[in-house]
Every structure is written in structure tokens, then in C-alpha cells.
């Protein structure tokens, strides 16, 4: 595939700046922000960027290849699109835009339980290749119904483990995006200042939790929707809950949000196929470690015992390279792709994937790394 892209936006930061100008402030704050003082949000990226790679300029080099095998599928690059809640609030129709781009470029797309498209629609777009992330329901019957739907359409189930409580996010509280949400006069003025976003929203409809729609009573107002969500979901996991899902789910099973050795040991004991080292993009625990810091300890002890992946803090091809060199076997990015969709609409997904591929390939060629799995050989310890 020819890796063509819009040269006006050659970096993720340029997409972020464009997105900020195209969407209402409350939507941008929801996408861009973290919890509390946002310390861990910034540590995630800054500590990844402290990692250095050592080029080998006189080594024989026969070419570099981004292809990566994961759970029996060979992807065209070692990164995928992470699950993001309320994607349609950020840019209308963005789950479909990103799923389509992921399928075209042969990378994984992960749909969140609280995104704004259905499992069935995303499966149709990706011809059954999309993953699904489960936000654990409080009611086992609802859990079973959602898992059954996912099992008919998705090869990989990701269980979200790092939301036992909702993070304290100052910007979302100020903007009325806590549950139940409220539309303030200030937010209305922001929408009026973004007519393209407003028109697209009018065309595609007000964003809602499409995966959950069939389980919600009809005619709920915003207040009752908030009560429903608070009553329906219990994000706190334990071994019993995970074991029950492992017994039901016959495909590959991944735990997302794992950052410590104790949880890794339990994951292996429970028969989990892989983990995604993650701190929810710095949106849950401001006093925690950066993901790259957690990754290093986990890789040292558990590489080869379970598939180890990482998200949170990656914003560029070099960030992906640094993370792979640190021992991750695959990576996921969330905000990065939403910046692309918000900045460039229907073209944003493909554009973002392309610049990440080009950046990552350039790093591989520069340091003389031929295969993705060889990245750790170029890490400066």
C-alpha cells in the first residue's frame, strides 16, 4: 500500500492543533484531558521520550518490515487503535471512520462498550476483525448478553480493569460531562462556534451508547441515563469475575490496565492470553506510575509467559519504537487517532495511520532494525 498523506498535517501535534480548532471546547477537553492535576497524563509521554535507541550504521541491512504477528494474525504494523468512550461526541461517526481505516491498513481496532457505534456495525466494516473492550456490568445477565454478541463478531475480547471508580476529571466536571451530563449556555456557544461539527452531528444524530441501547428503557432523559449507567456498571474486577469470563469466552482474552506483578501473576493463573499495560491515558490515577515505567518491570519478569502490550502516552512513530524497544510486543494509541478524525474527518483515520507507519519505518531504517521483534537489540540501557 502506498503511504500517501496530507503534507499540511505531517505530525500528530499538527492534527491535535487542527482538532482543537474544529470541535467544541468541551469535546476537546474530554479527549485531551486527564484526571486531577494531569501529572500522569504528561509523565506517560515524557517518560517514553527519555528512552534512547542506538543506531548501527555499518551493519548489513536488507530492508525493514513493520509486519507483526499477534494472536495468529499478521498485522501490517505493530500498533492498533485503542478503545475510546463517546467517540461520536468528539467527531461524529468517528468509530466507523477509524474502524474502516484500521481494516484498510490491516491493524486492530478496539471498540469500547461505551463508544457510539454497535458491535455489529463495526464488525461489518472490519469483516469481523475488530476487537471489543468490555466494561464489566454489575448484572451477570447483561454481561452474558454483551459477551455473546461480541463472541459472534470479534476474535479478541479485552476486559477493562482500571476503572473501579470514575476518575476525578476537573475539566469534564466544569463542562458538565460528568454523568448525568448537562448542556450549559457556555457549551451551546461553543457548538455555535463550530458549525461543521454541529452539522455533522445533525446528520449522524446525537451521540449515544449504541452498544447498550437495546438494554436501556425507552424514553430516558439525560438524568435517568446517568442513573442507568451508574447502576448498570461495576468496573471493579476480581479473580472470580475474570474466571467466569474466561470460561465463557473461547477466543483470545486480554486484560487492559494491568500495571503490577501481582495482577500479572493472577492473569497468567487465570489463563489470560495477553495484557495491555495501561493507566487509562492518565485519566484515572494521577499519583500512579507512567505506563513505560510499569512496562519495564513487567517485561523483565514475564516476557514469554504472556503477550505484553502497552497503551497510554504514545503519540508518534518514534514513541512506538521506544515502547517496542522497551519490550512491548504491540502498542495501542487512542487520543492520537481521535485527533486525526477530529482534524480531517473521513480522511483522518487513514492519514494518522500513514504518518505513524512512515515515522516508525524511518526509525527502523535509521537504526538498521529489520524486524519489529528486533527493536530491543537497539535499546540503550
C-alpha positions as CSV (number, residue, x, y, z in Angstrom):
1,X,0.0,0.0,0.0
2,X,1.3,3.4,-0.9
3,X,1.7,5.5,2.2
4,X,0.3,8.9,1.0
5,X,-0.9,11.5,3.4
6,X,-1.8,15.2,3.6
7,X,1.6,17.1,4.0
8,X,-0.2,20.0,5.7
9,X,-0.5,17.8,8.8
10,X,2.7,15.8,9.0
11,X,2.6,15.2,12.7
12,X,0.2,14.2,15.4
13,X,0.7,17.5,17.1
14,X,-0.4,19.3,13.9
15,X,-3.5,17.1,13.9
16,X,-4.1,18.0,17.6
17,X,-3.9,21.7,16.9
18,X,-6.3,21.3,13.9
19,X,-8.8,19.2,16.0
20,X,-8.8,21.9,18.7
21,X,-9.9,24.4,16.1
22,X,-12.7,22.2,14.7
23,X,-14.5,20.8,17.7
24,X,-16.3,22.4,20.7
25,X,-14.1,23.1,23.7
26,X,-15.9,20.6,25.9
27,X,-15.3,17.8,23.4
28,X,-11.6,18.7,23.1
29,X,-11.3,18.8,26.9
30,X,-12.9,15.4,27.2
31,X,-10.5,14.0,24.6
32,X,-7.3,15.8,25.7
33,X,-7.6,15.9,29.5
34,X,-6.5,13.7,32.4
35,X,-7.6,13.5,36.0
36,X,-6.8,15.8,38.9
37,X,-3.6,17.8,38.1
38,X,-2.9,15.8,34.9
39,X,0.6,14.9,36.1
40,X,0.4,11.3,35.0
41,X,-1.0,12.4,31.6
42,X,2.2,14.2,30.9
43,X,4.5,11.7,32.5
44,X,3.2,9.0,30.2
45,X,4.6,10.7,27.1
46,X,7.6,12.5,28.7
47,X,9.0,9.3,30.2
48,X,8.6,7.3,27.0
49,X,10.6,10.0,25.3
50,X,13.5,9.6,27.7
51,X,14.2,6.3,26.1
52,X,17.1,6.3,23.6
53,X,17.9,3.9,20.7
54,X,21.4,3.1,19.3
55,X,21.8,3.1,15.5
56,X,24.2,0.6,13.9
57,X,25.3,2.3,10.7
58,X,27.8,-0.2,9.4
59,X,25.6,-3.3,9.9
60,X,24.3,-5.2,6.9
61,X,20.7,-4.1,6.2
62,X,18.4,-5.8,3.7
63,X,15.3,-3.7,4.5
64,X,12.8,-3.0,7.3
65,X,9.4,-4.6,7.7
66,X,6.6,-3.4,10.0
67,X,4.6,-6.6,9.9
68,X,3.8,-8.1,13.3
69,X,2.1,-11.4,14.3
70,X,-0.4,-11.1,17.2
71,X,-2.8,-13.9,18.3
72,X,-2.4,-15.7,15.0
73,X,-3.0,-12.7,12.7
74,X,-0.2,-10.9,10.9
75,X,-0.9,-7.1,11.1
76,X,0.8,-4.6,8.8
77,X,2.1,-2.6,11.7
78,X,2.8,-3.1,15.5
79,X,0.1,-0.7,16.6
80,X,-3.6,-0.6,16.8
81,X,-6.5,1.8,17.6
82,X,-7.3,1.8,21.4
83,X,-10.9,1.9,22.7
84,X,-12.2,5.4,23.4
85,X,-15.6,6.2,25.0
86,X,-18.1,8.6,23.5
87,X,-16.1,8.8,20.2
88,X,-19.0,10.3,18.4
89,X,-19.1,13.3,20.8
90,X,-15.5,14.2,19.7
91,X,-16.2,13.8,16.0
92,X,-19.5,12.4,14.5
93,X,-19.2,8.9,13.0
94,X,-15.6,8.6,14.2
95,X,-15.9,4.9,15.3
96,X,-16.9,4.0,11.8
97,X,-14.2,6.2,10.3
98,X,-11.4,4.7,12.4
99,X,-12.7,1.1,12.0
100,X,-12.7,1.5,8.3
101,X,-9.2,2.9,8.2
102,X,-7.9,0.2,10.5
103,X,-9.4,-2.5,8.3
104,X,-7.9,-0.9,5.2
105,X,-4.4,-0.7,6.8
106,X,-4.7,-4.1,8.5
107,X,-4.3,-3.0,12.1
108,X,-6.6,-3.8,15.0
109,X,-9.5,-1.5,16.0
110,X,-10.9,-1.9,19.5
111,X,-14.5,-0.9,20.2
112,X,-15.4,0.3,23.7
113,X,-18.6,-0.7,25.5
114,X,-19.4,3.0,25.8
115,X,-18.5,4.1,22.3
116,X,-21.1,5.4,19.9
117,X,-21.4,2.5,17.4
118,X,-22.6,-1.0,17.7
119,X,-20.6,-4.2,17.8
120,X,-22.5,-5.4,14.7
121,X,-21.8,-2.3,12.6
122,X,-18.1,-2.2,13.4
123,X,-17.9,-6.0,12.7
124,X,-19.5,-5.3,9.3
125,X,-17.0,-2.6,8.5
126,X,-14.0,-4.7,9.5
127,X,-15.3,-8.0,8.2
128,X,-15.2,-9.5,11.7
129,X,-11.6,-8.4,12.6
130,X,-12.4,-5.7,15.3
131,X,-11.7,-6.4,18.9
132,X,-14.2,-5.5,21.7
133,X,-13.5,-4.0,25.1
134,X,-15.9,-5.0,27.9
135,X,-16.6,-2.5,30.7
136,X,-17.9,-5.0,33.3
137,X,-21.6,-4.8,34.0
138,X,-22.9,-5.2,37.6
139,X,-25.5,-7.7,36.4
140,X,-24.2,-11.1,35.2
141,X,-27.2,-11.5,32.8
142,X,-26.2,-8.3,31.0
143,X,-22.6,-9.3,31.0
144,X,-23.5,-12.6,29.3
145,X,-25.7,-10.9,26.7
146,X,-22.9,-8.5,25.7
147,X,-20.3,-11.2,25.6
148,X,-22.5,-13.4,23.5
149,X,-22.9,-10.6,20.9
150,X,-19.1,-10.0,21.0
151,X,-18.3,-13.7,20.5
152,X,-20.3,-13.7,17.3
153,X,-18.4,-10.8,15.8
154,X,-15.0,-10.3,17.4
155,X,-11.9,-12.5,17.7
156,X,-10.5,-10.8,20.8
157,X,-12.2,-9.7,24.0
158,X,-10.5,-7.0,26.1
159,X,-11.6,-6.7,29.7
160,X,-11.2,-3.2,31.2
161,X,-9.6,-3.5,34.6
162,X,-8.6,0.1,35.6
163,X,-11.9,1.8,36.2
164,X,-13.1,0.6,39.7
165,X,-14.2,4.3,40.1
166,X,-14.5,7.2,37.7
167,X,-11.5,9.4,37.6
168,X,-11.9,12.9,39.1
169,X,-11.5,15.0,35.9
170,X,-11.8,18.7,36.6
171,X,-12.4,19.8,33.0
172,X,-15.2,17.3,32.5
173,X,-16.9,18.3,35.7
174,X,-16.6,22.0,34.8
175,X,-18.0,21.3,31.3
176,X,-20.9,19.2,32.5
177,X,-19.6,16.0,31.0
178,X,-19.9,14.0,34.3
179,X,-22.9,11.6,34.5
180,X,-25.6,12.8,34.1
181,X,-24.3,15.3,31.5
182,X,-25.7,18.9,31.3
183,X,-25.6,21.3,28.4
184,X,-24.7,24.7,29.7
185,X,-25.1,28.0,27.9
186,X,-21.3,28.2,27.6
187,X,-21.3,24.8,25.8
188,X,-24.1,25.9,23.5
189,X,-21.9,28.9,22.5
190,X,-19.0,26.6,21.8
191,X,-21.2,24.5,19.5
192,X,-22.3,27.6,17.6
193,X,-18.7,28.4,17.0
194,X,-18.1,25.0,15.4
195,X,-20.7,24.8,12.6
196,X,-19.1,22.0,10.8
197,X,-19.1,19.8,13.9
198,X,-22.7,20.8,14.6
199,X,-23.8,20.0,11.0
200,X,-22.1,16.6,11.1
201,X,-23.7,15.8,14.4
202,X,-27.1,16.8,13.0
203,X,-26.5,14.4,10.0
204,X,-25.3,11.5,12.1
205,X,-27.5,12.1,15.2
206,X,-26.8,12.9,18.8
207,X,-24.1,10.5,20.1
208,X,-25.3,7.8,22.4
209,X,-24.2,4.5,23.9
210,X,-25.1,2.4,20.8
211,X,-23.8,-0.9,22.2
212,X,-26.0,-0.6,25.3
213,X,-29.1,1.0,23.5
214,X,-31.1,-2.3,23.3
215,X,-30.7,-2.8,27.1
216,X,-31.9,0.7,28.1
217,X,-35.5,1.6,28.8
218,X,-37.0,3.8,26.1
219,X,-37.6,7.5,26.5
220,X,-34.8,8.1,29.1
221,X,-33.9,11.7,29.7
222,X,-30.3,12.6,30.5
223,X,-30.8,12.4,34.2
224,X,-32.2,8.9,34.0
225,X,-29.5,7.9,31.6
226,X,-26.9,8.9,34.2
227,X,-28.7,6.8,36.8
228,X,-28.9,3.9,34.5
229,X,-25.1,4.0,33.7
230,X,-24.2,4.3,37.4
231,X,-26.5,1.4,38.3
232,X,-25.6,-0.9,35.4
233,X,-21.8,-0.9,35.5
234,X,-19.4,-2.0,38.2
235,X,-15.8,-1.6,36.9
236,X,-14.2,-3.3,39.9
237,X,-12.8,-6.7,38.9
238,X,-11.7,-9.7,40.9
239,X,-10.5,-13.2,40.1
240,X,-14.0,-14.7,40.2
241,X,-15.3,-12.2,37.6
242,X,-12.4,-12.7,35.3
243,X,-12.5,-16.5,35.7
244,X,-16.2,-16.6,34.7
245,X,-15.5,-14.6,31.5
246,X,-12.5,-16.8,30.7
247,X,-14.9,-19.9,30.9
248,X,-17.4,-18.2,28.6
249,X,-15.0,-16.7,26.1
250,X,-13.4,-19.2,23.7
251,X,-11.3,-16.6,21.7
252,X,-8.3,-14.7,22.8
253,X,-8.8,-12.8,26.1
254,X,-6.9,-9.7,27.2
255,X,-6.8,-7.7,30.4
256,X,-6.3,-3.9,29.9
257,X,-5.0,-1.7,32.7
258,X,-2.5,-4.1,34.3
259,X,0.5,-2.4,35.9
260,X,1.8,-4.6,38.7
261,X,3.3,-8.1,39.2
262,X,0.5,-9.4,41.5
263,X,-2.1,-8.8,38.8
264,X,0.2,-10.3,36.1
265,X,0.6,-13.5,38.3
266,X,-3.2,-13.7,38.6
267,X,-3.7,-13.1,34.9
268,X,-1.4,-16.0,34.0
269,X,-3.0,-18.3,36.5
270,X,-6.5,-17.4,35.1
271,X,-5.4,-18.3,31.5
272,X,-5.4,-14.8,30.1
273,X,-3.8,-14.6,26.7
274,X,-2.4,-11.1,26.9
275,X,-2.3,-7.9,28.9
276,X,-2.2,-4.2,27.9
277,X,-0.1,-2.2,30.3
278,X,-2.1,0.9,30.7
279,X,-3.2,3.7,33.1
280,X,-6.2,4.7,31.0
281,X,-4.3,7.5,29.4
282,X,-3.7,9.3,32.7
283,X,-7.4,9.6,33.3
284,X,-7.8,7.5,36.4
285,X,-4.9,7.8,38.9
286,X,-2.7,10.9,38.8
287,X,-0.5,9.5,41.6
288,X,0.4,6.3,39.7
289,X,3.4,5.4,37.6
290,X,3.8,6.1,33.9
291,X,3.0,3.1,31.7
292,X,6.5,2.8,30.4
293,X,7.8,2.6,33.9
294,X,5.4,-0.2,34.7
295,X,6.2,-1.9,31.4
296,X,9.9,-2.3,32.1
297,X,9.4,-4.3,35.3
298,X,6.7,-6.5,33.8
299,X,8.8,-7.3,30.7
300,X,11.8,-8.2,32.8
301,X,9.9,-10.9,34.7
302,X,7.1,-12.0,32.4
303,X,8.2,-11.7,28.7
304,X,7.4,-15.0,27.0
305,X,4.9,-16.1,29.7
306,X,2.0,-13.9,28.4
307,X,1.6,-11.5,25.5
308,X,2.6,-8.0,26.7
309,X,1.2,-4.9,25.0
310,X,1.0,-1.2,26.1
311,X,-1.0,1.9,25.6
312,X,-1.1,5.4,27.2
313,X,1.3,8.2,26.3
314,X,2.2,7.1,22.8
315,X,1.8,10.0,20.3
316,X,4.2,9.2,17.4
317,X,6.1,6.6,15.4
318,X,9.3,7.2,17.5
319,X,7.2,6.7,20.7
320,X,6.0,3.4,19.3
321,X,9.7,2.5,18.5
322,X,10.8,3.4,22.0
323,X,8.0,1.3,23.6
324,X,8.8,-1.8,21.4
325,X,12.5,-1.4,22.2
326,X,11.5,-1.5,25.9
327,X,9.9,-4.9,25.4
328,X,6.3,-4.3,24.5
329,X,5.2,-6.8,21.8
330,X,2.4,-4.5,20.4
331,X,1.1,-1.0,21.1
332,X,-2.2,0.9,21.0
333,X,-3.0,4.6,20.7
334,X,-6.3,6.3,21.5
335,X,-6.1,10.1,21.6
336,X,-3.7,10.1,18.6
337,X,-6.4,8.6,16.3
338,X,-9.1,10.8,17.6
339,X,-7.1,13.9,16.9
340,X,-6.8,12.6,13.3
341,X,-10.6,12.0,13.0
342,X,-11.5,15.4,14.5
343,X,-9.0,17.2,12.4
344,X,-9.6,15.6,9.0
345,X,-13.0,13.9,9.3
346,X,-13.4,10.9,6.9
347,X,-9.7,11.1,5.9
348,X,-8.3,11.4,9.4
349,X,-8.0,7.7,10.3
350,X,-6.1,6.7,7.2
351,X,-3.9,9.8,7.4
352,X,-2.9,9.2,11.0
353,X,-2.1,5.5,10.4
354,X,0.0,6.5,7.4
355,X,2.1,9.1,9.3
356,X,2.7,6.6,12.1
357,X,3.8,3.9,9.7
358,X,6.1,6.3,7.9
359,X,7.6,7.6,11.1
360,X,8.1,4.1,12.5
361,X,9.6,2.8,9.3
362,X,12.0,5.7,9.1
363,X,13.2,4.9,12.7
364,X,13.7,1.2,11.8
365,X,15.7,2.1,8.7
366,X,17.8,4.7,10.5
367,X,18.9,2.4,13.3
368,X,19.2,-0.7,10.9
369,X,16.4,-2.7,12.5
370,X,14.9,-5.1,10.0
371,X,12.1,-6.7,12.1
372,X,9.8,-5.3,14.8
373,X,10.8,-8.0,17.3
374,X,14.4,-6.9,17.0
375,X,13.8,-3.4,18.5
376,X,15.1,-4.4,22.0
377,X,18.5,-5.0,20.4
378,X,18.8,-1.3,19.8
379,X,17.8,-0.1,23.3
380,X,20.4,2.0,25.2
381,X,20.1,0.5,28.7
